[in-house]
């Protein structure tokens, strides 16, 4: 988490990115996933 804050500070100070509330809080999910991603394709191809 400290690395995220350091990267955020660098981006604001050195790269001129606009400061916002992004990446300033943390939510503990208790080990549960926040989202699932499901996709489907033919078994012999990665085309939709």
PQR file with spaces between the fields and no chain letter, atoms N, CA, C, O and H, PARSE charges and radii, in Angstrom:
ATOM       1  N    UNK     1       0.820   -1.199    0.000 -0.4000 1.5000
ATOM       2  CA   UNK     1       0.000    0.000    0.000 -0.0000 2.0000
ATOM       3  C    UNK     1       0.859    1.257    0.000  0.5500 1.7000
ATOM       4  O    UNK     1       0.497    2.268   -0.602 -0.5500 1.4000
ATOM       5  N    UNK     2       1.997    1.186    0.678 -0.4000 1.5000
ATOM       6  CA   UNK     2       2.895    2.344    0.692 -0.0000 2.0000
ATOM       7  C    UNK     2       3.434    2.628   -0.706  0.5500 1.7000
ATOM       8  O    UNK     2       3.617    3.788   -1.076 -0.5500 1.4000
ATOM       9  H    UNK     2       2.291    0.365    1.166  0.4000 1.0000
ATOM      10  N    UNK     3       3.688    1.575   -1.486 -0.4000 1.5000
ATOM      11  CA   UNK     3       4.179    1.753   -2.854 -0.0000 2.0000
ATOM      12  C    UNK     3       3.137    2.466   -3.719  0.5500 1.7000
ATOM      13  O    UNK     3       3.488    3.294   -4.559 -0.5500 1.4000
ATOM      14  H    UNK     3       3.539    0.633   -1.185  0.4000 1.0000
ATOM      15  N    UNK     4       1.873    2.149   -3.518 -0.4000 1.5000
ATOM      16  CA   UNK     4       0.803    2.807   -4.275 -0.0000 2.0000
ATOM      17  C    UNK     4       0.773    4.296   -3.963  0.5500 1.7000
ATOM      18  O    UNK     4       0.646    5.122   -4.868 -0.5500 1.4000
ATOM      19  H    UNK     4       1.588    1.475   -2.835  0.4000 1.0000
ATOM      20  N    UNK     5       0.890    4.638   -2.688 -0.4000 1.5000
ATOM      21  CA   UNK     5       0.880    6.050   -2.303 -0.0000 2.0000
ATOM      22  C    UNK     5       2.097    6.781   -2.852  0.5500 1.7000
ATOM      23  O    UNK     5       1.994    7.935   -3.268 -0.5500 1.4000
ATOM      24  H    UNK     5       0.993    3.967   -1.953  0.4000 1.0000
ATOM      25  N    UNK     6       3.255    6.113   -2.858 -0.4000 1.5000
ATOM      26  CA   UNK     6       4.467    6.729   -3.404 -0.0000 2.0000
ATOM      27  C    UNK     6       4.333    6.939   -4.910  0.5500 1.7000
ATOM      28  O    UNK     6       4.721    7.988   -5.425 -0.5500 1.4000
ATOM      29  H    UNK     6       3.339    5.176   -2.521  0.4000 1.0000
ATOM      30  N    UNK     7       3.794    5.961   -5.613 -0.4000 1.5000
ATOM      31  CA   UNK     7       3.592    6.087   -7.058 -0.0000 2.0000
ATOM      32  C    UNK     7       2.602    7.209   -7.363  0.5500 1.7000
ATOM      33  O    UNK     7       2.787    7.966   -8.316 -0.5500 1.4000
ATOM      34  H    UNK     7       3.480    5.109   -5.194  0.4000 1.0000
ATOM      35  N    UNK     8       1.558    7.310   -6.552 -0.4000 1.5000
ATOM      36  CA   UNK     8       0.560    8.370   -6.727 -0.0000 2.0000
ATOM      37  C    UNK     8       1.193    9.745   -6.523  0.5500 1.7000
ATOM      38  O    UNK     8       0.960   10.662   -7.310 -0.5500 1.4000
ATOM      39  H    UNK     8       1.408    6.695   -5.778  0.4000 1.0000
ATOM      40  N    UNK     9       1.992    9.886   -5.468 -0.4000 1.5000
ATOM      41  CA   UNK     9       2.657   11.164   -5.190 -0.0000 2.0000
ATOM      42  C    UNK     9       3.613   11.527   -6.321  0.5500 1.7000
ATOM      43  O    UNK     9       3.677   12.688   -6.725 -0.5500 1.4000
ATOM      44  H    UNK     9       2.182    9.141   -4.828  0.4000 1.0000
ATOM      45  N    UNK    10       4.351   10.553   -6.835 -0.4000 1.5000
ATOM      46  CA   UNK    10       5.262   10.792   -7.952 -0.0000 2.0000
ATOM      47  C    UNK    10       4.489   11.277   -9.178  0.5500 1.7000
ATOM      48  O    UNK    10       4.895   12.240   -9.828 -0.5500 1.4000
ATOM      49  H    UNK    10       4.299    9.610   -6.507  0.4000 1.0000
ATOM      50  N    UNK    11       3.389   10.620   -9.490 -0.4000 1.5000
ATOM      51  CA   UNK    11       2.598   10.986  -10.664 -0.0000 2.0000
ATOM      52  C    UNK    11       2.061   12.405  -10.553  0.5500 1.7000
ATOM      53  O    UNK    11       2.014   13.134  -11.544 -0.5500 1.4000
ATOM      54  H    UNK    11       3.059    9.838   -8.962  0.4000 1.0000
ATOM      55  N    UNK    12       1.661   12.794   -9.367 -0.4000 1.5000
ATOM      56  CA   UNK    12       1.130   14.147   -9.158 -0.0000 2.0000
ATOM      57  C    UNK    12       2.245   15.182   -9.248  0.5500 1.7000
ATOM      58  O    UNK    12       2.114   16.186   -9.948 -0.5500 1.4000
ATOM      59  H    UNK    12       1.700   12.203   -8.562  0.4000 1.0000
ATOM      60  N    UNK    13       3.348   14.933   -8.532 -0.4000 1.5000
ATOM      61  CA   UNK    13       4.430   15.918   -8.446 -0.0000 2.0000
ATOM      62  C    UNK    13       5.283   15.979   -9.710  0.5500 1.7000
ATOM      63  O    UNK    13       5.548   17.063  -10.228 -0.5500 1.4000
ATOM      64  H    UNK    13       3.454   14.117   -7.963  0.4000 1.0000
ATOM      65  N    UNK    14       5.710   14.832  -10.202 -0.4000 1.5000
ATOM      66  CA   UNK    14       6.674   14.796  -11.299 -0.0000 2.0000
ATOM      67  C    UNK    14       6.038   14.759  -12.686  0.5500 1.7000
ATOM      68  O    UNK    14       6.602   15.297  -13.639 -0.5500 1.4000
ATOM      69  H    UNK    14       5.495   13.951   -9.781  0.4000 1.0000
ATOM      70  N    UNK    15       4.880   14.137  -12.806 -0.4000 1.5000
ATOM      71  CA   UNK    15       4.251   13.991  -14.118 -0.0000 2.0000
ATOM      72  C    UNK    15       3.111   14.970  -14.353  0.5500 1.7000
ATOM      73  O    UNK    15       2.588   15.074  -15.462 -0.5500 1.4000
ATOM      74  H    UNK    15       4.421   13.700  -12.032  0.4000 1.0000
ATOM      75  N    UNK    16       2.734   15.683  -13.307 -0.4000 1.5000
ATOM      76  CA   UNK    16       1.695   16.691  -13.449 -0.0000 2.0000
ATOM      77  C    UNK    16       0.283   16.144  -13.541  0.5500 1.7000
ATOM      78  O    UNK    16      -0.616   16.838  -14.016 -0.5500 1.4000
ATOM      79  H    UNK    16       3.159   15.600  -12.406  0.4000 1.0000
ATOM      80  N    UNK    17       0.069   14.905  -13.092 -0.4000 1.5000
ATOM      81  CA   UNK    17      -1.281   14.366  -13.108 -0.0000 2.0000
ATOM      82  C    UNK    17      -2.136   15.104  -12.085  0.5500 1.7000
ATOM      83  O    UNK    17      -1.646   15.512  -11.032 -0.5500 1.4000
ATOM      84  H    UNK    17       0.800   14.341  -12.706  0.4000 1.0000
ATOM      85  N    UNK    18      -3.397   15.270  -12.397 -0.4000 1.5000
ATOM      86  CA   UNK    18      -4.311   15.982  -11.502 -0.0000 2.0000
ATOM      87  C    UNK    18      -4.518   15.185  -10.216  0.5500 1.7000
ATOM      88  O    UNK    18      -4.715   13.970  -10.248 -0.5500 1.4000
ATOM      89  H    UNK    18      -3.796   14.939  -13.252  0.4000 1.0000
ATOM      90  N    UNK    19      -4.469   15.885   -9.096 -0.4000 1.5000
ATOM      91  CA   UNK    19      -4.693   15.233   -7.806 -0.0000 2.0000
ATOM      92  C    UNK    19      -6.184   15.013   -7.604  0.5500 1.7000
ATOM      93  O    UNK    19      -6.988   15.915   -7.838 -0.5500 1.4000
ATOM      94  H    UNK    19      -4.309   16.872   -9.070  0.4000 1.0000
ATOM      95  N    UNK    20      -6.547   13.818   -7.172 -0.4000 1.5000
ATOM      96  CA   UNK    20      -7.946   13.488   -6.902 -0.0000 2.0000
ATOM      97  C    UNK    20      -7.991   12.535   -5.714  0.5500 1.7000
ATOM      98  O    UNK    20      -6.972   12.304   -5.062 -0.5500 1.4000
ATOM      99  H    UNK    20      -5.893   13.086   -6.982  0.4000 1.0000
ATOM     100  N    UNK    21      -9.129   12.000   -5.442 -0.4000 1.5000
ATOM     101  CA   UNK    21      -9.282   11.057   -4.335 -0.0000 2.0000
ATOM     102  C    UNK    21      -8.965    9.618   -4.751  0.5500 1.7000
ATOM     103  O    UNK    21      -9.059    8.708   -3.927 -0.5500 1.4000
ATOM     104  H    UNK    21      -9.956   12.188   -5.971  0.4000 1.0000
ATOM     105  N    UNK    22      -8.595    9.401   -6.005 -0.4000 1.5000
ATOM     106  CA   UNK    22      -8.284    8.053   -6.477 -0.0000 2.0000
ATOM     107  C    UNK    22      -7.105    7.469   -5.714  0.5500 1.7000
ATOM     108  O    UNK    22      -6.134    8.167   -5.423 -0.5500 1.4000
ATOM     109  H    UNK    22      -8.518   10.140   -6.674  0.4000 1.0000
ATOM     110  N    UNK    23      -7.198    6.192   -5.395 -0.4000 1.5000
ATOM     111  CA   UNK    23      -6.136    5.436   -4.724 -0.0000 2.0000
ATOM     112  C    UNK    23      -5.773    5.998   -3.352  0.5500 1.7000
ATOM     113  O    UNK    23      -4.615    5.932   -2.942 -0.5500 1.4000
ATOM     114  H    UNK    23      -7.987    5.625   -5.631  0.4000 1.0000
ATOM     115  N    UNK    24      -6.747    6.546   -2.647 -0.4000 1.5000
ATOM     116  CA   UNK    24      -6.471    7.082   -1.311 -0.0000 2.0000
ATOM     117  C    UNK    24      -7.109    6.250   -0.205  0.5500 1.7000
ATOM     118  O    UNK    24      -6.827    6.473    0.972 -0.5500 1.4000
ATOM     119  H    UNK    24      -7.688    6.600   -2.980  0.4000 1.0000
ATOM     120  N    UNK    25      -7.956    5.302   -0.562 -0.4000 1.5000
ATOM     121  CA   UNK    25      -8.595    4.464    0.449 -0.0000 2.0000
ATOM     122  C    UNK    25      -8.439    2.992    0.078  0.5500 1.7000
ATOM     123  O    UNK    25      -8.112    2.650   -1.058 -0.5500 1.4000
ATOM     124  H    UNK    25      -8.185    5.121   -1.518  0.4000 1.0000
ATOM     125  N    UNK    26      -8.680    2.142    1.054 -0.4000 1.5000
ATOM     126  CA   UNK    26      -8.545    0.698    0.881 -0.0000 2.0000
ATOM     127  C    UNK    26      -9.755    0.029    1.508  0.5500 1.7000
ATOM     128  O    UNK    26     -10.166    0.388    2.612 -0.5500 1.4000
ATOM     129  H    UNK    26      -8.947    2.420    1.977  0.4000 1.0000
ATOM     130  N    UNK    27     -10.323   -0.938    0.812 -0.4000 1.5000
ATOM     131  CA   UNK    27     -11.454   -1.689    1.350 -0.0000 2.0000
ATOM     132  C    UNK    27     -11.041   -3.148    1.503  0.5500 1.7000
ATOM     133  O    UNK    27     -10.668   -3.793    0.523 -0.5500 1.4000
ATOM     134  H    UNK    27      -9.990   -1.229   -0.084  0.4000 1.0000
ATOM     135  N    UNK    28     -11.105   -3.666    2.706 -0.4000 1.5000
ATOM     136  CA   UNK    28     -10.747   -5.056    2.970 -0.0000 2.0000
ATOM     137  C    UNK    28     -11.946   -5.938    2.651  0.5500 1.7000
ATOM     138  O    UNK    28     -12.972   -5.861    3.326 -0.5500 1.4000
ATOM     139  H    UNK    28     -11.408   -3.142    3.502  0.4000 1.0000
ATOM     140  N    UNK    29     -11.820   -6.771    1.633 -0.4000 1.5000
ATOM     141  CA   UNK    29     -12.915   -7.650    1.227 -0.0000 2.0000
ATOM     142  C    UNK    29     -12.939   -8.943    2.031  0.5500 1.7000
ATOM     143  O    UNK    29     -13.797   -9.800    1.817 -0.5500 1.4000
ATOM     144  H    UNK    29     -10.986   -6.834    1.085  0.4000 1.0000
ATOM     145  N    UNK    30     -12.004   -9.078    2.947 -0.4000 1.5000
ATOM     146  CA   UNK    30     -11.958  -10.298    3.742 -0.0000 2.0000
ATOM     147  C    UNK    30     -11.573  -11.513    2.912  0.5500 1.7000
ATOM     148  O    UNK    30     -11.931  -12.641    3.250 -0.5500 1.4000
ATOM     149  H    UNK    30     -11.307   -8.382    3.121  0.4000 1.0000
ATOM     150  N    UNK    31     -10.852  -11.286    1.842 -0.4000 1.5000
ATOM     151  CA   UNK    31     -10.421  -12.391    0.991 -0.0000 2.0000
ATOM     152  C    UNK    31     -11.417  -12.766   -0.090  0.5500 1.7000
ATOM     153  O    UNK    31     -11.127  -13.627   -0.921 -0.5500 1.4000
ATOM     154  H    UNK    31     -10.560  -10.370    1.567  0.4000 1.0000
ATOM     155  N    UNK    32     -12.568  -12.148   -0.097 -0.4000 1.5000
ATOM     156  CA   UNK    32     -13.582  -12.436   -1.113 -0.0000 2.0000
ATOM     157  C    UNK    32     -13.302  -11.640   -2.385  0.5500 1.7000
ATOM     158  O    UNK    32     -12.835  -10.504   -2.306 -0.5500 1.4000
ATOM     159  H    UNK    32     -12.803  -11.448    0.578  0.4000 1.0000
ATOM     160  N    UNK    33     -13.577  -12.214   -3.547 -0.4000 1.5000
ATOM     161  CA   UNK    33     -13.356  -11.462   -4.794 -0.0000 2.0000
ATOM     162  C    UNK    33     -14.329  -10.294   -4.922  0.5500 1.7000
ATOM     163  O    UNK    33     -15.451  -10.350   -4.420 -0.5500 1.4000
ATOM     164  H    UNK    33     -13.956  -13.137   -3.610  0.4000 1.0000
ATOM     165  N    UNK    34     -13.889   -9.241   -5.596 -0.4000 1.5000
ATOM     166  CA   UNK    34     -14.759   -8.086   -5.819 -0.0000 2.0000
ATOM     167  C    UNK    34     -15.542   -8.231   -7.104  0.5500 1.7000
ATOM     168  O    UNK    34     -16.591   -7.609   -7.265 -0.5500 1.4000
ATOM     169  H    UNK    34     -12.977   -9.196   -6.004  0.4000 1.0000
ATOM     170  N    UNK    35     -15.048   -9.044   -8.018 -0.4000 1.5000
ATOM     171  CA   UNK    35     -15.722   -9.229   -9.300 -0.0000 2.0000
ATOM     172  C    UNK    35     -15.316  -10.570   -9.898  0.5500 1.7000
ATOM     173  O    UNK    35     -14.273  -11.130   -9.561 -0.5500 1.4000
ATOM     174  H    UNK    35     -14.195   -9.550   -7.886  0.4000 1.0000
ATOM     175  N    UNK    36     -16.147  -11.061  -10.776 -0.4000 1.5000
ATOM     176  CA   UNK    36     -15.851  -12.264  -11.533 -0.0000 2.0000
ATOM     177  C    UNK    36     -15.857  -11.901  -13.006  0.5500 1.7000
ATOM     178  O    UNK    36     -16.627  -11.041  -13.434 -0.5500 1.4000
ATOM     179  H    UNK    36     -16.995  -10.606  -11.050  0.4000 1.0000
ATOM     180  N    UNK    37     -15.013  -12.545  -13.772 -0.4000 1.5000
ATOM     181  CA   UNK    37     -14.967  -12.320  -15.211 -0.0000 2.0000
ATOM     182  C    UNK    37     -15.230  -13.651  -15.893  0.5500 1.7000
ATOM     183  O    UNK    37     -14.480  -14.608  -15.701 -0.5500 1.4000
ATOM     184  H    UNK    37     -14.388  -13.243  -13.424  0.4000 1.0000
ATOM     185  N    UNK    38     -16.286  -13.717  -16.686 -0.4000 1.5000
ATOM     186  CA   UNK    38     -16.645  -14.942  -17.384 -0.0000 2.0000
ATOM     187  C    UNK    38     -16.630  -14.658  -18.875  0.5500 1.7000
ATOM     188  O    UNK    38     -17.190  -13.659  -19.328 -0.5500 1.4000
ATOM     189  H    UNK    38     -16.895  -12.939  -16.842  0.4000 1.0000
ATOM     190  N    UNK    39     -15.992  -15.531  -19.635 -0.4000 1.5000
ATOM     191  CA   UNK    39     -15.997  -15.376  -21.087 -0.0000 2.0000
ATOM     192  C    UNK    39     -16.188  -16.745  -21.715  0.5500 1.7000
ATOM     193  O    UNK    39     -15.991  -17.773  -21.068 -0.5500 1.4000
ATOM     194  H    UNK    39     -15.537  -16.342  -19.268  0.4000 1.0000
ATOM     195  N    UNK    40     -16.573  -16.745  -22.979 -0.4000 1.5000
ATOM     196  CA   UNK    40     -16.806  -18.004  -23.681 -0.0000 2.0000
ATOM     197  C    UNK    40     -16.227  -17.923  -25.083  0.5500 1.7000
ATOM     198  O    UNK    40     -16.225  -16.863  -25.710 -0.5500 1.4000
ATOM     199  H    UNK    40     -16.733  -15.910  -23.505  0.4000 1.0000
ATOM     200  N    UNK    41     -15.737  -19.055  -25.564 -0.4000 1.5000
ATOM     201  CA   UNK    41     -15.186  -19.156  -26.915 -0.0000 2.0000
ATOM     202  C    UNK    41     -15.217  -20.623  -27.314  0.5500 1.7000
ATOM     203  O    UNK    41     -15.282  -21.500  -26.452 -0.5500 1.4000
ATOM     204  H    UNK    41     -15.738  -19.916  -25.054  0.4000 1.0000
ATOM     205  N    UNK    42     -15.172  -20.894  -28.605 -0.4000 1.5000
ATOM     206  CA   UNK    42     -15.085  -22.294  -29.036 -0.0000 2.0000
ATOM     207  C    UNK    42     -13.851  -22.961  -28.420  0.5500 1.7000
ATOM     208  O    UNK    42     -12.850  -22.289  -28.173 -0.5500 1.4000
ATOM     209  H    UNK    42     -15.120  -20.182  -29.305  0.4000 1.0000
ATOM     210  N    UNK    43     -13.911  -24.267  -28.169 -0.4000 1.5000
ATOM     211  CA   UNK    43     -12.824  -24.936  -27.461 -0.0000 2.0000
ATOM     212  C    UNK    43     -11.510  -24.956  -28.228  0.5500 1.7000
ATOM     213  O    UNK    43     -10.456  -25.167  -27.628 -0.5500 1.4000
ATOM     214  H    UNK    43     -14.725  -24.813  -28.369  0.4000 1.0000
ATOM     215  N    UNK    44     -11.547  -24.740  -29.543 -0.4000 1.5000
ATOM     216  CA   UNK    44     -10.318  -24.763  -30.336 -0.0000 2.0000
ATOM     217  C    UNK    44      -9.924  -23.379  -30.856  0.5500 1.7000
ATOM     218  O    UNK    44      -9.136  -23.272  -31.795 -0.5500 1.4000
ATOM     219  H    UNK    44     -12.403  -24.568  -30.031  0.4000 1.0000
ATOM     220  N    UNK    45     -10.469  -22.317  -30.248 -0.4000 1.5000
ATOM     221  CA   UNK    45     -10.203  -20.966  -30.729 -0.0000 2.0000
ATOM     222  C    UNK    45     -10.443  -19.959  -29.618  0.5500 1.7000
ATOM     223  O    UNK    45     -11.232  -20.207  -28.707 -0.5500 1.4000
ATOM     224  H    UNK    45     -11.109  -22.404  -29.484  0.4000 1.0000
ATOM     225  N    UNK    46      -9.760  -18.819  -29.693 -0.4000 1.5000
ATOM     226  CA   UNK    46     -10.010  -17.745  -28.738 -0.0000 2.0000
ATOM     227  C    UNK    46     -10.870  -16.642  -29.341  0.5500 1.7000
ATOM     228  O    UNK    46     -10.974  -15.554  -28.774 -0.5500 1.4000
ATOM     229  H    UNK    46      -9.119  -18.617  -30.434  0.4000 1.0000
ATOM     230  N    UNK    47     -11.477  -16.915  -30.471 -0.4000 1.5000
ATOM     231  CA   UNK    47     -12.364  -15.937  -31.103 -0.0000 2.0000
ATOM     232  C    UNK    47     -13.736  -16.006  -30.451  0.5500 1.7000
ATOM     233  O    UNK    47     -14.187  -17.086  -30.072 -0.5500 1.4000
ATOM     234  H    UNK    47     -11.393  -17.798  -30.932  0.4000 1.0000
ATOM     235  N    UNK    48     -14.403  -14.865  -30.315 -0.4000 1.5000
ATOM     236  CA   UNK    48     -15.743  -14.868  -29.703 -0.0000 2.0000
ATOM     237  C    UNK    48     -16.764  -15.623  -30.537  0.5500 1.7000
ATOM     238  O    UNK    48     -17.930  -15.712  -30.152 -0.5500 1.4000
ATOM     239  H    UNK    48     -14.036  -13.987  -30.622  0.4000 1.0000
